[in-house]
C-alpha cells in the first residue's frame, strides 16, 4: 500500500505560510520605510525652508532698517544668534557674487556650496532644496530681497541664505525602525510557523497517520485495527467511515471463515457418512463370519476379541453416521446435551493427546431437559470449547479436562474446565472479540504447537445468541480456566 506523504504535506503548507508571511512582512517593512523616508524628507525640507525664510526676512529687515555702518555688524550678530539657537543645522549667507558673508568660527559648515544651484536660486529669485550626492546632507537655498539697492549692483537681490541639515540621524532612526520591524516580523513568522506546524500535526497529520496505519493494518489482515481519533470535522467523518469499512470487512471476513468452516464440515460430514455407510456392510459380514466360526469351532482362540472389535467399530460407524445426519440438518429439534457431549467426546478419542495424555472427568446430570436448537450449532460450540481447553493444556504437566452438566431452573448449564495456563485478567474481557487470540497464528507456531484465528470463542457467542444462551469465563493464571454455558430450555427467536 503506498505511503501517504502527510509529513511532507504539512511541511509544505507550513513553508508556504512562512514564505507568504515573510514576503508580506518584508513588503510592509519596505513600504513603511519608504513612507518614513518621505515624511522625514518633507519635515526636514519644511524645517529648512521655515528657518531659511525666517533668517532671510531677518536679514531683509536689518538691511532695510539700518545704515551701512551698522548693517554688517547687525547681520553678523543676527546670524550668530541663529546658529546658536539651532546647532543641528548649518547656516550660511552669500552675496550675489557667491561669496560667503559672515562665516562662523563656532559653527562651521564643512560641505562646500554648490555654486550652480546657488546661482540658479539667486537669478531665478526662488528657493530650492537639494541633497548632497551622499544623500545625507540636505541643503535649502533661500534668496534674500531688499527694498533698495543695498548689496547689489543695481538689482533688488541682496544675496541668499543656505540652510544645511544632516539627515544621518534621521536615516539611522528609520533604519533602526525598519530593522526592528523586520526582526519582530521574523520572530512572529517563526513563532507562527512553529504554532502552525504543531496545529497541523495535531489536527491534520496525526488523524491522517492513524487512518493510514489503520488501512495498512487492515490490508495486512488485522481486522481489529480501528481509528481512535474522533472529531466533528471532515477528518472525523473520514475516520468514522474508515471504522465503518473496517467493521464491514471484519464481519465479511468472519462470515467467509464461518462459511468456509461450515463448508468443510459439510464436506467432511458427507464424506464420513459415505465411508461409514460403505464400511457397514463388510463390517457386518466380518462380525457374522466370526460368530459362525465361534459356533463351528468353539475351541479357536481370539474369536471373542474379533467380535468385540467388530462391535466397537460398528459403534464408531453408527456414531459417525448419527453425527453426520444431525450436522446436516438445519432445522430446530429437541437436543439431549448429554448425548451430544458424549458423541463429541467420543470423536475426540481419535486425538492421541486427548486419548492417552489427558485425564478426563465427566459429570453428566441425570434427567437433563432437552433444549431446542440446531444440532450443528451446539456441536460446533462445545467442540470449540473443548478444543480450546485441550490447546490451553498443551504445555501443562497435569492435563485434566472436566465436562459437566446440570439442571438450573428453566435451563441447562454446561461447564468445560481445564488445568491449562490460564488467561491473564487484562485479556479476559477481550477473549470473545473476533480475531482476538493469544495463540500463534498459522506459520508462526512451533512444530506441534496449537494455532488460533481468534474466531473460535466469538463463533461460540454468535452460535448461542439465537437461543438466549450466555457464555462466561473464569480463569486463574497457572491454575486453569472454566467456561460456563447457560442455555434456556426454551430458546429465543428463530
C-alpha positions as CSV (number, residue, x, y, z in Angstrom):
1,X,0.0,0.0,0.0
2,X,1.6,3.4,-0.9
3,X,2.7,5.6,1.9
4,X,0.9,8.9,2.2
5,X,3.4,11.9,2.4
6,X,1.4,13.5,5.3
7,X,4.5,15.0,7.0
8,X,5.8,16.3,3.7
9,X,2.4,17.9,3.0
10,X,2.4,19.5,6.5
11,X,5.9,20.8,5.9
12,X,5.0,22.3,2.6
13,X,1.9,24.0,4.0
14,X,3.9,25.4,6.8
15,X,6.7,26.6,4.5
16,X,4.2,28.2,2.2
17,X,2.6,30.1,5.0
18,X,6.0,31.2,6.3
19,X,7.0,32.4,2.8
20,X,3.8,34.3,2.4
21,X,4.1,35.9,5.9
22,X,7.8,36.7,5.3
23,X,7.0,38.3,2.0
24,X,4.1,40.3,3.4
25,X,6.1,41.5,6.4
26,X,9.1,42.4,4.1
27,X,6.8,44.3,1.8
28,X,5.1,46.1,4.7
29,X,8.5,47.0,6.2
30,X,9.7,48.3,2.8
31,X,6.6,50.4,2.2
32,X,6.7,51.6,5.8
33,X,10.4,52.7,5.4
34,X,9.6,54.5,2.2
35,X,6.8,56.3,3.9
36,X,9.0,57.2,6.8
37,X,11.7,58.5,4.5
38,X,9.1,60.6,2.6
39,X,7.7,62.0,5.8
40,X,11.2,62.7,7.2
41,X,12.2,64.5,4.0
42,X,9.1,66.5,4.0
43,X,9.5,67.6,7.6
44,X,13.2,68.3,7.1
45,X,12.6,70.4,4.0
46,X,9.8,72.3,5.8
47,X,12.1,72.9,8.7
48,X,14.9,74.1,6.5
49,X,12.5,76.3,4.4
50,X,11.0,77.8,7.5
51,X,14.3,78.6,9.1
52,X,15.8,79.9,5.9
53,X,12.7,82.1,5.3
54,X,12.9,83.4,8.9
55,X,16.6,84.2,8.5
56,X,16.0,85.8,5.1
57,X,13.3,88.0,6.5
58,X,15.5,88.9,9.4
59,X,18.4,89.9,7.1
60,X,15.9,91.8,4.9
61,X,14.6,93.7,7.9
62,X,18.1,94.6,9.1
63,X,19.2,95.8,5.7
64,X,16.0,97.8,5.3
65,X,16.1,99.4,8.8
66,X,19.8,100.1,9.4
67,X,22.6,102.0,7.8
68,X,25.6,100.7,6.0
69,X,27.8,101.3,9.0
70,X,25.8,99.1,11.3
71,X,24.4,96.6,8.7
72,X,27.4,94.2,8.6
73,X,27.7,94.1,12.4
74,X,24.0,93.6,13.0
75,X,23.7,90.8,10.3
76,X,26.8,89.0,11.7
77,X,25.3,89.1,15.3
78,X,21.9,88.0,14.0
79,X,23.4,85.1,12.1
80,X,25.5,84.0,15.1
81,X,22.4,84.1,17.3
82,X,20.5,82.0,14.8
83,X,23.3,79.5,14.6
84,X,23.4,79.1,18.3
85,X,19.6,78.5,18.5
86,X,19.8,75.6,16.1
87,X,23.2,73.9,16.3
88,X,22.0,70.9,14.4
89,X,21.7,72.9,11.2
90,X,24.3,74.8,9.3
91,X,23.6,78.4,8.3
92,X,25.5,80.5,5.6
93,X,24.9,83.8,3.9
94,X,26.1,84.6,0.4
95,X,26.1,87.8,-1.7
96,X,25.2,87.9,-5.3
97,X,28.7,87.1,-6.2
98,X,28.5,83.8,-4.4
99,X,30.9,84.9,-1.7
100,X,30.2,83.7,1.8
101,X,29.5,86.5,4.2
102,X,29.9,86.4,7.9
103,X,31.3,82.9,8.3
104,X,31.1,81.4,11.8
105,X,34.1,80.0,13.7
106,X,31.9,78.3,16.3
107,X,29.5,76.7,13.9
108,X,31.5,76.0,10.7
109,X,29.8,74.4,7.6
110,X,32.2,71.8,6.2
111,X,30.5,71.0,2.9
112,X,31.3,73.4,0.1
113,X,28.5,75.4,-1.5
114,X,27.0,74.1,-4.8
115,X,27.8,77.1,-6.9
116,X,25.5,76.3,-9.8
117,X,22.5,75.6,-7.6
118,X,23.2,78.8,-5.6
119,X,23.5,80.9,-8.8
120,X,20.3,79.4,-10.1
121,X,18.4,80.3,-7.0
122,X,19.7,83.9,-7.0
123,X,18.9,84.5,-10.6
124,X,15.5,82.8,-10.5
125,X,14.6,84.5,-7.4
126,X,13.0,81.4,-5.8
127,X,14.1,79.0,-3.1
128,X,15.3,75.4,-3.9
129,X,16.3,72.3,-1.9
130,X,18.7,69.6,-2.9
131,X,20.7,66.7,-1.4
132,X,24.4,66.1,-1.5
133,X,25.5,63.1,-3.5
134,X,25.8,61.0,-0.3
135,X,22.1,61.6,0.4
136,X,22.9,62.6,4.0
137,X,23.1,66.4,3.8
138,X,20.0,68.4,2.9
139,X,20.6,72.0,1.5
140,X,18.0,74.7,1.2
141,X,18.7,77.9,-0.7
142,X,16.6,81.0,0.0
143,X,17.1,84.3,-2.0
144,X,17.0,87.4,0.1
145,X,15.4,90.6,-1.2
146,X,15.6,94.1,-0.1
147,X,13.7,97.3,-0.8
148,X,16.8,99.2,-2.0
149,X,19.9,98.5,-3.9
150,X,21.8,97.5,-0.8
151,X,24.2,94.6,-1.5
152,X,23.5,94.7,-5.2
153,X,24.9,96.4,-8.2
154,X,21.6,97.7,-9.4
155,X,19.1,95.0,-8.6
156,X,16.9,94.2,-5.7
157,X,18.5,90.9,-4.7
158,X,20.7,91.2,-1.6
159,X,22.0,87.6,-1.8
160,X,21.0,84.2,-0.5
161,X,20.8,82.1,2.6
162,X,21.8,78.4,2.7
163,X,20.5,76.1,5.5
164,X,22.2,72.7,5.7
165,X,20.8,69.8,7.7
166,X,22.3,66.4,8.3
167,X,19.8,63.6,7.8
168,X,22.2,60.9,9.1
169,X,20.5,60.6,12.5
170,X,17.1,60.5,10.8
171,X,18.2,57.9,8.3
172,X,19.7,55.9,11.2
173,X,16.4,56.1,13.1
174,X,14.4,54.9,10.1
175,X,17.0,52.1,9.6
176,X,16.6,51.0,13.2
177,X,12.8,51.2,12.9
178,X,12.9,49.0,9.8
179,X,15.3,46.5,11.3
180,X,13.1,46.3,14.5
181,X,10.1,45.8,12.3
182,X,11.7,43.1,10.3
183,X,13.2,41.4,13.3
184,X,9.8,41.4,15.1
185,X,8.1,40.2,12.0
186,X,10.6,37.4,11.5
187,X,10.2,36.3,15.1
188,X,6.4,36.4,14.6
189,X,6.8,34.4,11.5
190,X,9.0,31.8,13.3
191,X,6.5,31.6,16.2
192,X,3.6,31.4,13.8
193,X,5.3,28.7,11.8
194,X,6.0,26.7,14.9
195,X,2.4,27.0,16.2
196,X,1.1,26.2,12.7
197,X,3.2,23.1,12.5
198,X,2.1,22.0,15.9
199,X,-1.6,22.7,15.0
200,X,-1.2,20.8,11.7
201,X,0.5,18.0,13.5
202,X,-2.4,17.7,16.0
203,X,-5.3,18.4,13.7
204,X,-4.2,17.0,10.3
205,X,-1.1,14.9,10.4
206,X,-2.0,12.6,13.4
207,X,-5.5,11.8,12.2
208,X,-4.3,11.0,8.7
209,X,-1.4,8.9,10.1
210,X,-4.0,7.0,12.2
211,X,-6.1,6.5,9.1
212,X,-3.0,5.4,7.2
213,X,-1.8,2.9,9.9
214,X,-5.4,1.5,10.2
215,X,-5.7,0.9,6.5
216,X,-2.2,-0.7,6.4
217,X,-3.2,-3.0,9.3
218,X,-6.4,-3.9,7.6
219,X,-4.6,-4.7,4.4
220,X,-2.3,-7.0,6.4
221,X,-5.2,-8.9,7.8
222,X,-5.6,-7.2,11.2
223,X,-9.3,-6.9,11.4
224,X,-9.2,-5.3,14.9
225,X,-7.5,-2.2,13.7
226,X,-9.6,1.0,14.2
227,X,-9.1,4.8,14.1
228,X,-9.3,6.0,17.7
229,X,-9.2,9.8,16.8
230,X,-12.6,11.5,16.5
231,X,-13.8,15.0,15.7
232,X,-16.7,16.8,14.2
233,X,-14.9,17.9,11.0
234,X,-14.2,16.3,7.7
235,X,-11.3,14.3,9.1
236,X,-13.5,12.9,11.8
237,X,-16.0,11.9,9.2
238,X,-13.2,10.2,7.3
239,X,-12.2,8.3,10.5
240,X,-15.8,7.2,11.1
241,X,-16.1,5.9,7.5
242,X,-12.8,4.0,7.8
243,X,-14.0,2.4,11.1
244,X,-17.3,1.5,9.4
245,X,-15.5,0.0,6.5
246,X,-13.2,-1.9,8.9
247,X,-16.3,-3.3,10.8
248,X,-17.8,-4.4,7.5
249,X,-14.6,-6.0,6.4
250,X,-14.3,-7.8,9.8
251,X,-17.8,-9.0,9.6
252,X,-17.3,-10.2,6.0
253,X,-14.1,-11.9,6.9
254,X,-15.9,-13.6,9.8
255,X,-18.7,-14.7,7.6
256,X,-16.3,-16.0,5.0
257,X,-14.3,-18.0,7.5
258,X,-17.5,-19.3,9.1
259,X,-18.9,-20.3,5.7
260,X,-15.6,-22.0,4.8
261,X,-15.6,-23.8,8.1
262,X,-19.2,-24.9,7.6
263,X,-18.5,-25.9,4.1
264,X,-15.6,-28.0,5.2
265,X,-17.7,-29.6,7.9
266,X,-20.4,-30.3,5.4
267,X,-18.0,-31.9,3.0
268,X,-16.3,-33.9,5.8
269,X,-19.7,-35.0,7.1
270,X,-20.9,-36.2,3.8
271,X,-17.6,-38.0,3.1
272,X,-17.7,-39.6,6.6
273,X,-21.2,-40.7,6.1
274,X,-20.4,-42.3,2.8
275,X,-17.3,-44.0,4.3
276,X,-19.3,-45.2,7.3
277,X,-22.1,-46.5,5.0
278,X,-19.6,-48.4,2.9
279,X,-17.9,-49.9,6.0
280,X,-21.2,-51.1,7.5
281,X,-21.8,-54.0,5.1
282,X,-18.3,-55.6,5.2
283,X,-18.2,-55.0,8.9
284,X,-21.4,-56.9,9.3
285,X,-20.0,-59.7,7.3
286,X,-16.8,-59.8,9.4
287,X,-18.8,-60.0,12.6
288,X,-21.2,-62.6,11.2
289,X,-18.4,-64.9,10.0
290,X,-16.6,-64.5,13.3
291,X,-19.7,-65.6,15.2
292,X,-20.2,-68.5,12.7
293,X,-16.6,-69.7,13.4
294,X,-17.3,-69.5,17.1
295,X,-20.2,-71.9,16.7
296,X,-18.3,-74.3,14.4
297,X,-15.0,-74.1,16.2
298,X,-15.6,-73.2,19.8
299,X,-12.0,-74.1,20.6
300,X,-10.5,-71.4,18.4
301,X,-8.9,-68.6,20.4
302,X,-9.2,-64.8,19.8
303,X,-12.7,-65.1,18.1
304,X,-14.2,-63.2,21.1
305,X,-11.7,-60.4,20.5
306,X,-12.6,-60.2,16.8
307,X,-16.3,-60.0,17.7
308,X,-15.7,-57.3,20.4
309,X,-13.5,-55.3,18.0
310,X,-16.2,-55.5,15.3
311,X,-18.8,-54.3,17.8
312,X,-16.5,-51.3,18.7
313,X,-16.0,-50.5,15.0
314,X,-19.8,-50.8,14.5
315,X,-20.5,-48.4,17.3
316,X,-18.0,-45.9,15.9
317,X,-19.6,-46.2,12.4
318,X,-23.0,-45.7,13.9
319,X,-21.7,-42.6,15.8
320,X,-20.3,-41.1,12.6
321,X,-23.5,-41.7,10.7
322,X,-25.6,-40.2,13.5
323,X,-23.4,-37.2,13.9
324,X,-23.2,-36.7,10.1
325,X,-27.0,-36.8,9.8
326,X,-27.5,-34.4,12.7
327,X,-24.9,-32.0,11.4
328,X,-26.6,-31.8,8.0
329,X,-29.9,-30.9,9.5
330,X,-30.6,-27.2,9.6
331,X,-33.9,-27.3,11.4
332,X,-34.6,-27.0,15.1
333,X,-35.1,-30.1,17.1
334,X,-35.0,-31.2,20.8
335,X,-31.4,-31.9,21.7
336,X,-30.1,-34.0,24.5
337,X,-27.0,-32.1,25.5
338,X,-25.6,-35.1,27.5
339,X,-25.8,-37.3,24.4
340,X,-24.4,-34.6,22.2
341,X,-21.4,-34.1,24.5
342,X,-20.7,-37.8,24.7
343,X,-20.7,-38.1,20.9
344,X,-18.3,-35.1,20.6
345,X,-16.0,-36.5,23.2
346,X,-16.0,-39.9,21.6
347,X,-15.0,-38.3,18.3
348,X,-12.0,-36.7,20.1
349,X,-10.7,-40.1,21.0
350,X,-9.0,-40.0,17.6
351,X,-6.7,-37.4,19.1
352,X,-3.8,-39.2,20.7
353,X,-3.2,-36.4,23.2
354,X,-6.8,-36.4,24.3
355,X,-6.9,-40.2,24.4
356,X,-3.7,-41.1,26.2
357,X,-2.3,-37.9,27.9
358,X,-5.4,-36.2,29.2
359,X,-7.3,-37.1,32.3
360,X,-11.0,-36.9,31.7
361,X,-13.7,-36.2,34.3
362,X,-17.3,-36.3,33.1
363,X,-20.2,-35.4,35.3
364,X,-23.5,-35.5,33.4
365,X,-26.7,-34.8,35.3
366,X,-29.5,-37.3,35.1
367,X,-32.9,-36.3,33.6
368,X,-31.4,-33.3,31.9
369,X,-34.2,-31.5,30.0
370,X,-33.8,-31.2,26.2
371,X,-33.1,-27.9,24.6
372,X,-34.5,-26.7,21.3
373,X,-32.0,-25.8,18.6
374,X,-30.0,-26.7,15.5
375,X,-27.7,-29.7,16.3
376,X,-24.7,-28.3,14.4
377,X,-24.8,-25.0,16.4
378,X,-24.4,-26.8,19.7
379,X,-22.0,-29.4,18.5
380,X,-19.7,-26.7,17.0
381,X,-19.9,-24.5,20.1
382,X,-19.0,-27.3,22.5
383,X,-16.3,-28.7,20.2
384,X,-14.7,-25.3,20.1
385,X,-14.7,-25.0,23.9
386,X,-13.3,-28.5,24.4
387,X,-10.6,-28.0,21.8
388,X,-9.7,-24.6,23.4
389,X,-9.3,-26.4,26.7
390,X,-7.0,-29.0,25.2
391,X,-4.9,-26.3,23.5
392,X,-4.6,-24.4,26.8
393,X,-3.1,-27.6,28.4
394,X,-0.5,-28.1,25.6
395,X,2.4,-27.2,27.9
396,X,0.8,-28.2,31.2
397,X,2.3,-31.1,33.2
398,X,-1.1,-32.1,34.5
399,X,-3.8,-32.3,31.9
400,X,-7.3,-32.7,33.2
401,X,-10.4,-32.0,31.2
402,X,-13.7,-31.7,33.1
403,X,-17.0,-31.6,31.4
404,X,-20.2,-31.4,33.5
405,X,-23.9,-30.6,33.0
406,X,-26.5,-29.7,35.5
407,X,-30.1,-28.5,35.5
408,X,-30.7,-25.0,36.7
409,X,-34.2,-23.7,36.9
410,X,-35.6,-23.5,33.4
411,X,-32.3,-24.0,31.8
412,X,-29.2,-26.2,31.4
413,X,-25.7,-25.4,32.5
414,X,-22.6,-26.9,30.7
415,X,-19.2,-26.4,32.1
416,X,-15.9,-27.1,30.4
417,X,-12.8,-26.8,32.6
418,X,-9.1,-27.3,32.1
419,X,-5.9,-27.2,34.1
420,X,-4.1,-25.1,31.5
421,X,-2.0,-21.9,31.7
422,X,-5.0,-19.7,32.4
423,X,-6.0,-16.3,30.9
424,X,-4.5,-13.0,32.2
425,X,-7.0,-10.6,33.6
426,X,-6.2,-8.0,31.0
427,X,-7.2,-10.4,28.3
428,X,-10.2,-11.9,29.9
429,X,-12.5,-9.1,28.7
430,X,-11.4,-9.5,25.1
431,X,-11.5,-13.3,24.5
432,X,-14.9,-13.2,22.9
433,X,-14.0,-10.4,20.5
434,X,-13.5,-11.5,16.8
435,X,-9.8,-12.1,15.8
436,X,-8.5,-11.8,19.4
437,X,-6.2,-14.7,20.2
438,X,-3.3,-15.4,22.5
439,X,-2.2,-18.4,20.3
440,X,0.3,-18.0,17.5
441,X,-1.2,-17.8,14.0
442,X,-0.5,-20.4,11.3
443,X,3.0,-20.1,10.0
444,X,4.4,-18.6,13.3
445,X,3.8,-21.6,15.6
446,X,6.4,-24.1,16.6
447,X,6.0,-27.7,15.5
448,X,3.1,-29.3,17.4
449,X,2.1,-26.0,19.0
450,X,-1.7,-25.1,18.7
451,X,-2.6,-22.2,16.4
452,X,-5.5,-19.8,16.5
453,X,-7.5,-17.4,14.3
454,X,-9.4,-15.6,17.1
455,X,-12.7,-16.8,15.8
456,X,-13.4,-19.9,18.0
457,X,-14.9,-18.2,21.0
458,X,-16.6,-15.4,19.1
459,X,-18.2,-18.1,16.9
460,X,-19.5,-19.8,20.1
461,X,-21.1,-16.5,21.2
462,X,-22.7,-16.0,17.7
463,X,-24.0,-19.6,17.6
464,X,-25.6,-19.4,21.0
465,X,-27.1,-15.9,20.7
466,X,-30.3,-17.0,18.9
467,X,-31.1,-19.3,21.8
468,X,-30.6,-16.7,24.5
469,X,-27.6,-18.6,25.8
470,X,-24.9,-16.9,27.8
471,X,-21.2,-17.9,27.9
472,X,-19.0,-16.8,30.8
473,X,-15.3,-17.5,31.6
474,X,-13.4,-17.7,34.9
475,X,-9.7,-18.1,34.9
476,X,-6.6,-18.0,37.1
477,X,-3.2,-17.9,35.6
478,X,-1.3,-21.1,36.3
479,X,-4.4,-22.9,37.6
480,X,-6.8,-23.2,34.7
481,X,-10.0,-21.9,33.0
482,X,-13.7,-22.7,33.2
483,X,-16.2,-21.8,30.5
484,X,-19.9,-21.9,31.6
485,X,-22.7,-22.0,29.1
486,X,-26.2,-21.3,30.3
487,X,-28.8,-22.5,27.8
488,X,-32.6,-22.0,28.4
489,X,-34.7,-25.0,27.6
490,X,-37.0,-22.7,25.6
491,X,-34.8,-20.9,23.1
492,X,-35.3,-17.3,21.9
493,X,-36.4,-16.1,18.5
494,X,-35.8,-18.2,15.4
